[in-house]
């Protein structure tokens, strides 16, 4: 796991080097860890529901980075924008101030004009599943109109596709 300058994020591939003699296990899931900040909680000390969608975005950006993609480069070089068309979150248990959280992100589908990401949010201290979700994204050009994902990016996205997911 790595740590950013502000100490807030740590990320890595789920599985990683483990008991398999130091060989990296392949996993479609990207894990990002951080602590719940006070500003993310309500008066009861529980994380406000909308912050989970921000955490999904953090996980999605880290997954793309791990796969050799940077949103900024896709926008600048490829004129490609990944627009959220649909977002779902099912809350299972509350996250609270100072909990260490792990957001696991995977790519569930790569289609010509659509990407689907899946998310699981865990409290690391006890392994409790706090939430699970999914976002569907439409590929768009600078004009905001849907367009096909260029081959270059499609190959990079498909490299991280969850093999248990259905790609249409």
C-alpha positions in Angstrom: 0.0 0.0 0.0 1.2 3.5 -0.7 0.5 6.7 1.2 -0.1 10.2 -0.3 1.6 13.4 1.0 -1.4 14.2 3.2 -1.5 10.6 4.6 -5.1 10.2 3.8 -5.1 7.5 1.1 -3.4 4.2 0.8 -4.1 2.0 -2.2 -3.1 -1.3 -3.8 -4.4 -4.4 -5.5 -6.5 -6.7 -3.3 -4.6 -9.9 -2.7 -1.2 -8.5 -3.4 1.9 -10.4 -2.4 0.8 -12.9 0.1 1.5 -16.5 1.0 2.1 -17.4 -2.6 5.9 -16.9 -2.3 5.8 -13.2 -3.0 4.1 -13.6 -6.4 1.5 -10.9 -7.0 -2.0 -12.6 -7.1 -4.2 -11.2 -9.8 -7.4 -9.6 -8.7 -9.9 -7.4 -10.5 -10.4 -5.5 -7.2 -8.5 -2.3 -6.4 -8.4 -1.4 -2.6 -8.1 2.1 -1.3 -7.8 2.8 2.4 -8.4 5.9 4.4 -9.8 7.2 7.7 -13.2 8.8 8.0 -12.8 12.5 8.6 -14.9 14.4 11.1 -16.3 16.6 8.3 -17.8 13.5 6.6 -20.0 12.7 9.6 -23.3 14.0 10.9 -24.2 15.1 14.4 -24.4 11.5 15.5 -20.9 10.8 14.3 -22.2 8.6 11.4 -20.9 9.2 7.8 -23.4 11.1 5.8 -24.8 9.0 2.9 -23.5 11.1 0.0 -19.9 10.7 1.0 -20.0 7.0 -0.1 -20.3 8.3 -3.7 -17.2 10.5 -3.2 -15.4 7.4 -1.9 -16.6 5.4 -5.0 -15.0 8.1 -7.1 -11.7 7.9 -5.2 -11.7 4.1 -5.7 -12.6 4.4 -9.4 -9.7 6.9 -10.0 -7.3 4.6 -8.1 -8.4 1.6 -10.1 -7.9 3.4 -13.4 -4.4 4.6 -12.2 -3.5 1.0 -11.3 -4.5 0.0 -14.8 -2.3 2.6 -16.4 -5.2 5.1 -17.1 -5.5 8.7 -15.8 -8.7 10.6 -16.2 -6.8 13.7 -16.9 -4.9 12.1 -19.8 -8.0 10.6 -21.3 -9.7 14.1 -21.2 -6.6 16.0 -22.6 -5.2 13.5 -25.1 -8.3 11.5 -26.1 -11.1 14.0 -25.7 -12.8 11.3 -23.7 -15.1 12.0 -20.7 -16.6 9.3 -18.4 -20.0 10.6 -17.4 -21.9 9.1 -14.5 -25.3 8.0 -15.9 -26.5 5.9 -13.0 -25.3 5.4 -9.4 -26.5 3.0 -6.7 -25.5 2.4 -3.1 -26.9 0.0 -0.6 -26.0 0.8 3.0 -25.4 -2.2 5.3 -23.9 -0.7 8.5 -22.7 2.8 9.6 -19.2 4.1 9.2 -18.2 6.5 12.0 -15.6 9.2 12.6 -12.0 7.8 12.6 -12.9 4.3 11.3 -10.4 3.1 8.8 -12.3 2.3 5.6 -11.3 0.2 2.6 -13.1 0.9 -0.6 -12.8 -2.0 -3.1 -13.5 -1.2 -6.7 -13.8 -3.4 -9.8 -14.7 -3.0 -13.4 -17.8 -5.1 -14.1 -18.4 -4.3 -17.8 -16.7 -2.7 -20.7 -18.9 -1.9 -23.7 -18.5 0.2 -26.7 -20.0 3.3 -25.0 -20.5 2.2 -21.4 -18.4 1.3 -18.4 -19.8 -0.3 -15.2 -17.9 -0.2 -11.9 -18.7 -2.1 -8.7 -17.8 -1.1 -5.1 -17.6 -2.6 -1.7 -16.9 -0.5 1.4 -15.5 -2.2 4.5 -14.5 -1.2 8.0 -11.0 -2.6 8.3 -11.0 -3.2 12.1 -13.6 -5.9 12.0 -14.1 -6.6 8.2 -17.8 -5.4 8.3 -19.3 -4.7 4.9 -20.6 -1.1 5.3 -22.0 -0.5 1.8 -22.0 -1.9 -1.8 -22.7 0.0 -5.0 -22.4 0.3 -8.7 -22.0 3.2 -11.1 -22.7 3.2 -14.8 -20.8 5.6 -17.0 -21.3 6.7 -20.6 -18.4 7.6 -22.7 -18.7 11.2 -24.1 -16.7 13.6 -26.2 -16.0 17.2 -25.4 -19.4 18.1 -26.9 -21.1 15.9 -24.2 -22.5 13.5 -26.8 -22.0 9.8 -26.4 -19.2 8.3 -28.4 -17.4 5.0 -28.7 -14.5 4.3 -26.4 -11.3 4.4 -28.5 -9.5 1.0 -28.9 -6.5 2.2 -26.9 -8.5 2.9 -23.8 -10.9 -0.1 -24.3 -7.9 -2.5 -24.1 -6.6 -0.9 -20.9 -10.0 -1.1 -19.3 -10.6 -4.7 -20.4 -7.3 -5.6 -18.8 -8.9 -4.9 -15.4 -12.3 -6.5 -16.1 -13.7 -8.7 -13.3 -13.8 -12.2 -15.0 -17.0 -13.0 -13.1 -18.9 -10.1 -14.6 -20.7 -10.1 -17.9 -19.4 -7.8 -20.5 -21.8 -7.0 -23.3 
